[in-house]
């Protein structure tokens, strides 16, 4: 029996054959090596059958289209092999179409082996087609009579085009429908629901288990509601300063109830969209709390107390994270202290707020409430805010926030919390040892988040953890085969878009694809005023790695669109390898930074150099032009800034 062997579903390069036509091989023997992906990683291709090599279609060095066969084997049936599963009999007289299977690209009809009116057997070759350098025989799916040839010799055809029709004689069985791989996803946030949809696209039977509301932290109490509040604050700020561009607003005020209603409506709309997408892809959703009984079984406690057992071929864990509440004396007893979730749903706009923590969450909410008119003070134990961002631009960002009226107390330890007439008092100790205190209507505790894995009972499945996170490899698989983990529960970059990217990768690997997570090109964004975004290395990291690099910077005050918008604070900063000019990192502080960073991430993914950005024509007037100017500045030839 002739069998064709394909290499991968994605394109690759044939590196070296280990066999030649006429060689006999055993199942598992090495056939060839191929180069995969932009890093040209070597993969070995083993024979899935025992038999003799009949023909080699692709030569060393040639590009192999995704899914294209590379060779053909003549195989013998294994004596003790079980008979293949069969579907139902195809009734006599039923007309069965013969379509072109996947060939790796367009094909042409080379030669018909049968004529209209001929009797044919199931599996008997009907026609040969040529796709590039490859010839493939298309067999009859049923025994009967060839009643129509739809594509004559020489015709161009593509996948699923009709080649012929065969009338069944009633003796053939339909192929058995393969059982779909069962995938269970735990968590319905931006990682979990994306993983579920991708797995369904790949043909899996998917169950998604969510213990609260679909959308996870992102849609319910994180990215989306935070940015909805910030958008209202930005509109308010723009209206207040509209007179500078000739727009005068009268009787301007904040309707806090309407602001909160808008926030809730945005989240509800997007959550509804997720529900619709899951339903459209056939994903089953189960509300309940999941925990492992063993490596193949989950116990799910539903809202009413009913317990179900769920088994699967693959599990994808996307349980997310929860806010960290540090052991500060008096925290639990002080009613006006809230976490980031509580800060989104305040009944009234506070006149004052102390924020404990100068990370992303604290900075974003500080800018939001300050824009609404709240007096904000940030208390941070470290000597700087936003420690993961570029130090030079972070210091500039702090200066901009101070001009907005936000106060900072850095290198300050919080020693206790207590209620007071104002609302809450934060007792602190400065770097000098001096004791001091801050009072405000509300205190926001925003010192970070931690992986939410305690309820999963990972020990029952044998899943390895480290410092409260699930350990995975680059394929996002845990130490237990078939169990994958994505997003915040892995302890990597805790961002919604990170979780979504991981969700696609884990689903593809769970369904037999080959995909890897590359954190090197994952952008980080801070939705402050102005926006702050980065991808790749900053100067501190480049120096720590002893890299020889060069820097290009361009101020937004020299960018036409920024001047038009009246948002000229900030810079675009590019780090590049001093020898090759390959981009090492991009850092943007300014309006539209979180949109512009995608160009930097794409450039780094493509291993581009500054010249690639320079040669890309950027539309005018746009803030994106500052990216090209920063690339020019790396080479010392910026046009619009000296």
VENFENRA-V973782 format. One record per helix or strand of 2 or more residues. SS is the DSSP state (h for helix, s for strand). FROM is the first residue (numbers start at 1). TO is the last residue. If there is no record, write none. Layout:
ss->SS from->FROM to->TO
ss->SS from->FROM to->TO
//
This chain:
ss->s from->2 to->6
ss->s from->12 to->17
ss->s from->24 to->25
ss->s from->30 to->36
ss->s from->41 to->46
ss->s from->51 to->56
ss->s from->63 to->64
ss->s from->69 to->75
ss->s from->86 to->89
ss->s from->95 to->99
ss->s from->107 to->112
ss->s from->119 to->120
ss->s from->125 to->131
ss->s from->134 to->139
ss->s from->144 to->149
ss->s from->156 to->157
ss->s from->162 to->168
ss->s from->173 to->175
ss->s from->182 to->186
ss->h from->192 to->201
ss->s from->205 to->210
ss->h from->216 to->221
ss->h from->223 to->240
ss->h from->242 to->245
ss->h from->256 to->280
ss->s from->284 to->287
ss->s from->289 to->294
ss->s from->297 to->301
ss->s from->307 to->311
ss->s from->314 to->317
ss->s from->321 to->323
ss->s from->337 to->338
ss->h from->340 to->344
ss->s from->352 to->356
ss->h from->360 to->372
ss->s from->375 to->379
ss->h from->391 to->403
ss->s from->407 to->409
ss->s from->413 to->419
ss->s from->424 to->429
ss->s from->435 to->440
ss->s from->442 to->445
ss->s from->449 to->451
ss->h from->454 to->456
ss->h from->458 to->461
ss->s from->465 to->466
ss->s from->469 to->470
ss->s from->483 to->485
ss->h from->487 to->490
ss->h from->496 to->510
ss->h from->519 to->521
ss->s from->524 to->526
ss->s from->532 to->536
ss->h from->539 to->544
ss->s from->549 to->555
ss->h from->556 to->558
ss->h from->560 to->565
ss->s from->571 to->577
ss->s from->582 to->589
ss->h from->593 to->605
ss->h from->610 to->614
ss->h from->625 to->634
//
